[in-house]
């Protein structure tokens, strides 16, 4: 991947960190035309991933660690990896809010 594209992607995610979770909660303009189907799909994924995490989970491109609320309690250790410092900041806040063991954060 060329350097310009990498820079553009990083800029995008740095700027989207505050609104990123809207996607998972069925909000925002990109989701509106799906109606309730999208929210239903997200709920099914949440149910499925409760059993997913265990042992040492590595979240590559973890974003805001949105899914940690569903799998985090089953993990002995979590490592969060993301290129965006803003995403990792949101992930750290979420993990703290959930009362999960402090993960390793890799930027």
MOBELQUI-V807925 format. One line per field, one symbol per residue. psi: psi as a letter, one per 30 degrees, with the letter a starting at -180 (. if undefined). A space follows every 50 residues. Layout:
# MOBELQUI-V807925
psi = ???
This chain:
# MOBELQUI-V807925
psi = kleeeeeeeeeeeeffeegefeefggllfffeffbfeeeeeeeeeeeefe feklbjkjjkhfbghefffefefgkekkkkkkfjeeeeeeeeeeeeefgl kklkkk.
